[in-house]
Amino acid sequence: MDFAYIAAQTFGDRALENELLTLFLAQARGLVAALPDRDARGRGDATHLLKGSARAVGATRVADAAEAYETAAPAEGATARAILADLVCALDDAEVAIRARLSRDPHAA
């Protein structure tokens, strides 16, 4: 997680930063959970949305994994499943970092 990036995007407004990070986690978890149930186009659309959201909050590893999955998803198969596992791992790591940051912040909701 690039917390300096989101701090710059929110002009140092920690309450806004916390709100965006919380919204990102909720959206990201929902998108990733629904991926297996979508068709190829739906997976592509969802991962494209996730990629943009992740970049917006400084979750670069999530964004990179979403981009890789967006490319691999139409093919399905073992490669796409392995990339999806990487995406889930990246999101798990981002969530741990975000929750740790929120728990240390008196401005957290």
Buried (B, 14 or more C-beta within 10 A) or exposed (E): BBBEBBBEBBEEEBEBBBBBBBEBBEBBBEBBEEBEEBEEEEBBBBBBBBBEBBBBBBBBBBBBBBBBBBEBBEEEEEEBEEBBEBBBEBBEBBBEBBBEBBEEBEEBE
